[in-house]
Structures are given as structure tokens and as C-alpha cells.
Amino acid sequence: MKRVLICLVAVYCLLCFSMTVSASDEVKKTSDEGISADAKEVKADAVKIYKESKDAIVRDVTEIKENVPKDLKEAKDSLIQQSKEIKESAKQELKEIRDNMNNPSLKPKEDCK
């Protein structure tokens, strides 16, 4: 009787253990598939973000390459124009100074008051 009882308990334990193992295998397969799907989705998103950022960088670099020479030319033209204005202003002042030195009788209107 003890032997039969021990055998029944052993069979019961084996059945419970085998059910648990098969259930855990199913859960593991399901979770592995879920993890695999999540990993693929993350990878796809990472590739998408990489391509978008690469395209943005390329677009920015080409824009900079196009704009820098144009901006340099504008800056150069602006400096040339400013230097011409300064030169003309200096010439005018020098001419006024020479005229005043040659004709000391001519006084500016401010001094006459």
C-alpha cells in the first residue's frame, strides 16, 4: 500500500512538472516572439531615425556650401561700399580743411554768430 501511494505521488509530481515545463516553454516561445517583434520594431525605428538625421545633415551641409560663397560675396561688397563711403567722406573733409587753410577769412557759419 505504501508502495502504491509513493508511486502515485511520484507520478503526480512528474505530471505536474511536465505540465509546468510545457507551459513555461509555450510562455517562453510567446515571450521570445514578442521580444523578437519588439526588437525588430526598435531596429526599424532606429534605422528610420538614422536615415532621417543623415538626410538632414546632408541637406544642411549642401545649404551651407551654397550659402557661404554668396554670404562672403555680400560681405565683401558691403565692405567695399563702406570703404568707398569712408574714402569720399575723408576726401571731402580734407578738401574743406585745405580750403579753410588757404582762405582763412572764410569762417564757418557757426563762428559768425
C-alpha positions as CSV (number, residue, x, y, z in Angstrom):
1,M,0.0,0.0,0.0
2,K,2.8,2.3,0.8
3,R,4.5,1.5,-2.5
4,V,1.3,2.3,-4.5
5,L,0.9,5.5,-2.6
6,I,4.5,6.5,-3.2
7,C,4.2,5.6,-6.9
8,L,1.0,7.7,-7.2
9,V,2.7,10.7,-5.6
10,A,5.7,10.3,-7.9
11,V,3.5,10.0,-11.0
12,Y,1.5,13.1,-9.8
13,C,4.8,15.0,-9.3
14,L,6.0,14.0,-12.8
15,L,2.8,15.0,-14.4
16,C,2.7,18.4,-12.6
17,F,6.4,19.0,-13.5
18,S,5.9,18.1,-17.2
19,M,2.8,20.4,-17.4
20,T,4.7,23.2,-15.9
21,V,7.7,22.7,-18.2
22,S,5.5,22.6,-21.3
23,A,3.5,25.6,-20.2
24,S,6.7,27.5,-19.5
25,D,8.0,26.5,-23.0
26,E,4.9,28.0,-24.5
27,V,5.2,31.1,-22.4
28,K,8.9,31.3,-23.3
29,K,8.1,30.9,-27.0
30,T,5.4,33.5,-26.8
31,S,7.6,35.9,-24.9
32,D,10.6,35.2,-27.3
33,E,8.3,36.0,-30.3
34,G,7.1,39.2,-28.5
35,I,10.6,40.2,-27.7
36,S,11.7,39.4,-31.3
37,A,8.9,41.5,-32.7
38,D,9.7,44.4,-30.3
39,A,13.4,44.2,-31.3
40,K,12.5,44.3,-35.0
41,E,10.3,47.3,-34.4
42,V,13.0,49.1,-32.4
43,K,15.6,48.3,-35.1
44,A,13.2,49.6,-37.8
45,D,12.7,52.9,-35.9
46,A,16.4,53.3,-35.3
47,V,17.2,52.8,-39.0
48,K,14.4,55.3,-39.9
49,I,15.8,57.9,-37.4
50,Y,19.4,57.3,-38.7
51,K,18.3,57.9,-42.3
52,E,16.3,61.0,-41.5
53,S,19.2,62.5,-39.5
54,K,21.7,61.6,-42.2
55,D,19.4,63.3,-44.8
56,A,19.1,66.3,-42.6
57,I,22.8,66.6,-42.2
58,V,23.5,66.2,-45.9
59,R,20.8,68.9,-46.6
60,D,22.3,71.3,-44.1
61,V,25.8,70.8,-45.4
62,T,24.7,71.4,-49.0
63,E,22.8,74.5,-47.9
64,I,25.9,75.8,-46.1
65,K,28.1,75.1,-49.2
66,E,25.7,77.1,-51.3
67,N,25.2,80.0,-48.9
68,V,28.8,80.6,-47.7
69,P,30.1,81.9,-51.0
70,K,27.0,84.1,-51.5
71,D,27.3,85.5,-48.0
72,L,31.1,86.1,-48.4
73,K,30.4,88.0,-51.7
74,E,27.7,90.1,-50.0
75,A,30.1,90.9,-47.1
76,K,32.9,91.8,-49.5
77,D,30.6,94.1,-51.5
78,S,29.4,95.7,-48.3
79,L,32.9,96.3,-47.1
80,I,33.9,97.8,-50.5
81,Q,30.9,100.1,-50.4
82,Q,31.7,101.2,-46.8
83,S,35.3,101.8,-47.7
84,K,34.2,103.9,-50.7
85,E,31.9,106.0,-48.5
86,I,34.6,106.5,-45.9
87,K,37.1,107.5,-48.6
88,E,34.7,110.0,-50.1
89,S,33.9,111.4,-46.6
90,A,37.6,111.7,-45.8
91,K,38.3,113.4,-49.2
92,Q,35.5,115.9,-48.5
93,E,36.8,116.7,-45.1
94,L,40.4,117.1,-46.3
95,K,39.2,119.4,-49.1
96,E,37.3,121.5,-46.6
97,I,40.4,121.7,-44.3
98,R,42.6,122.7,-47.2
99,D,40.1,125.3,-48.3
100,N,39.9,126.8,-44.8
101,M,43.7,126.8,-44.6
102,N,44.1,128.6,-48.0
103,N,41.3,131.1,-47.2
104,P,41.4,131.9,-43.5
105,S,39.0,134.7,-44.0
106,L,36.3,132.2,-44.7
107,K,34.9,131.1,-41.4
108,P,32.3,128.5,-40.7
109,K,28.8,129.9,-40.2
110,E,28.9,128.8,-36.5
111,D,31.8,131.1,-35.7
112,C,29.9,134.1,-37.2
113,K,27.2,134.1,-34.6
